Amino acid sequence: MNTDSYIIIVHNKTHLQTRQLNFLDILLDETLINGTIYIPKACLKKVSTMNKRLPAKQTYEFLLRLAQLYPVRLTDAAPDVLDSYMILSSEQSFSNTDGIKTDCYITALYKKYCCSTIFLTVSLTVF
């Protein structure tokens, strides 16, 4: 399976320019995925379902797992044909406490990315 043939689309009307997002973009700025998310159903074979045990941000965590394997495109246009997509909304209501709990889970899960990014940012700032 060629993973480049499956592109996850984030339809966000506030972003006027289409751009590719990588895993780190999404990890560092979860607001980038605000909107409707179109996930090709074929992508679901490699990534299990959303983690329903999380108290908040289930779509965000799910998209992080997908973004490690498949390209993500941020655009202001939805796909023309929707039959082959799973459609999700990133907008969920949750308490601040539940959001923080999920942020802690995500930080622990992806700490190697978080730590290297913080080190790189500090290194670039200091030097």
Contacts in CASP RR format, 6 or more apart in sequence:
PFRMAT RR
TARGET T0000
AUTHOR 0000-0000-0000
METHOD contacts of the structure
MODEL  1
MNTDSYIIIVHNKTHLQTRQLNFLDILLDETLINGTIYIPKACLKKVSTM
NKRLPAKQTYEFLLRLAQLYPVRLTDAAPDVLDSYMILSSEQSFSNTDGI
KTDCYITALYKKYCCSTIFLTVSLTVF
1 42 0 8 1.000
1 45 0 8 1.000
3 69 0 8 1.000
3 70 0 8 1.000
3 71 0 8 1.000
4 71 0 8 1.000
6 40 0 8 1.000
6 42 0 8 1.000
6 43 0 8 1.000
6 70 0 8 1.000
6 71 0 8 1.000
7 40 0 8 1.000
7 70 0 8 1.000
7 71 0 8 1.000
7 72 0 8 1.000
7 73 0 8 1.000
8 37 0 8 1.000
8 38 0 8 1.000
8 39 0 8 1.000
8 40 0 8 1.000
8 43 0 8 1.000
8 63 0 8 1.000
8 66 0 8 1.000
8 67 0 8 1.000
8 70 0 8 1.000
8 71 0 8 1.000
8 72 0 8 1.000
8 73 0 8 1.000
9 37 0 8 1.000
9 38 0 8 1.000
9 72 0 8 1.000
9 73 0 8 1.000
9 75 0 8 1.000
9 78 0 8 1.000
9 79 0 8 1.000
9 85 0 8 1.000
10 21 0 8 1.000
10 32 0 8 1.000
10 33 0 8 1.000
10 35 0 8 1.000
10 36 0 8 1.000
10 37 0 8 1.000
10 38 0 8 1.000
10 72 0 8 1.000
10 73 0 8 1.000
10 74 0 8 1.000
10 75 0 8 1.000
10 90 0 8 1.000
11 35 0 8 1.000
11 36 0 8 1.000
11 37 0 8 1.000
11 38 0 8 1.000
11 75 0 8 1.000
11 76 0 8 1.000
11 77 0 8 1.000
11 78 0 8 1.000
12 32 0 8 1.000
12 33 0 8 1.000
12 34 0 8 1.000
12 35 0 8 1.000
12 74 0 8 1.000
12 75 0 8 1.000
12 76 0 8 1.000
13 35 0 8 1.000
13 76 0 8 1.000
14 34 0 8 1.000
15 32 0 8 1.000
15 74 0 8 1.000
15 75 0 8 1.000
15 76 0 8 1.000
16 76 0 8 1.000
18 73 0 8 1.000
18 74 0 8 1.000
18 75 0 8 1.000
18 76 0 8 1.000
18 77 0 8 1.000
19 73 0 8 1.000
19 74 0 8 1.000
20 71 0 8 1.000
20 72 0 8 1.000
20 73 0 8 1.000
20 74 0 8 1.000
21 32 0 8 1.000
21 67 0 8 1.000
21 72 0 8 1.000
21 73 0 8 1.000
21 74 0 8 1.000
22 67 0 8 1.000
22 72 0 8 1.000
23 64 0 8 1.000
23 67 0 8 1.000
23 68 0 8 1.000
23 113 0 8 1.000
24 113 0 8 1.000
24 117 0 8 1.000
25 32 0 8 1.000
26 32 0 8 1.000
26 33 0 8 1.000
26 60 0 8 1.000
26 63 0 8 1.000
26 64 0 8 1.000
26 67 0 8 1.000
26 72 0 8 1.000
27 64 0 8 1.000
27 106 0 8 1.000
27 110 0 8 1.000
27 113 0 8 1.000
27 114 0 8 1.000
28 117 0 8 1.000
30 57 0 8 1.000
30 60 0 8 1.000
32 74 0 8 1.000
33 59 0 8 1.000
33 60 0 8 1.000
33 63 0 8 1.000
33 74 0 8 1.000
33 90 0 8 1.000
34 90 0 8 1.000
34 91 0 8 1.000
35 89 0 8 1.000
35 90 0 8 1.000
35 91 0 8 1.000
36 78 0 8 1.000
36 87 0 8 1.000
36 88 0 8 1.000
36 89 0 8 1.000
36 90 0 8 1.000
37 59 0 8 1.000
37 63 0 8 1.000
37 87 0 8 1.000
37 88 0 8 1.000
37 89 0 8 1.000
37 90 0 8 1.000
38 78 0 8 1.000
38 79 0 8 1.000
38 82 0 8 1.000
38 85 0 8 1.000
38 86 0 8 1.000
38 87 0 8 1.000
39 66 0 8 1.000
39 85 0 8 1.000
39 86 0 8 1.000
39 87 0 8 1.000
39 88 0 8 1.000
40 70 0 8 1.000
40 84 0 8 1.000
40 85 0 8 1.000
40 86 0 8 1.000
41 84 0 8 1.000
41 85 0 8 1.000
41 86 0 8 1.000
42 84 0 8 1.000
43 66 0 8 1.000
43 69 0 8 1.000
43 70 0 8 1.000
44 86 0 8 1.000
46 69 0 8 1.000
47 62 0 8 1.000
47 65 0 8 1.000
47 66 0 8 1.000
47 69 0 8 1.000
49 62 0 8 1.000
50 58 0 8 1.000
50 59 0 8 1.000
50 61 0 8 1.000
50 62 0 8 1.000
51 58 0 8 1.000
51 61 0 8 1.000
51 62 0 8 1.000
52 58 0 8 1.000
54 61 0 8 1.000
54 101 0 8 1.000
54 102 0 8 1.000
54 105 0 8 1.000
55 94 0 8 1.000
55 98 0 8 1.000
55 99 0 8 1.000
55 101 0 8 1.000
55 102 0 8 1.000
56 92 0 8 1.000
56 94 0 8 1.000
56 95 0 8 1.000
56 98 0 8 1.000
56 99 0 8 1.000
56 101 0 8 1.000
56 102 0 8 1.000
57 92 0 8 1.000
57 94 0 8 1.000
57 99 0 8 1.000
57 102 0 8 1.000
57 103 0 8 1.000
57 106 0 8 1.000
58 92 0 8 1.000
59 88 0 8 1.000
59 89 0 8 1.000
59 90 0 8 1.000
59 92 0 8 1.000
60 90 0 8 1.000
60 102 0 8 1.000
60 106 0 8 1.000
61 102 0 8 1.000
61 105 0 8 1.000
61 106 0 8 1.000
62 88 0 8 1.000
63 72 0 8 1.000
63 90 0 8 1.000
64 106 0 8 1.000
64 110 0 8 1.000
66 72 0 8 1.000
79 85 0 8 1.000
94 102 0 8 1.000
107 114 0 8 1.000
END
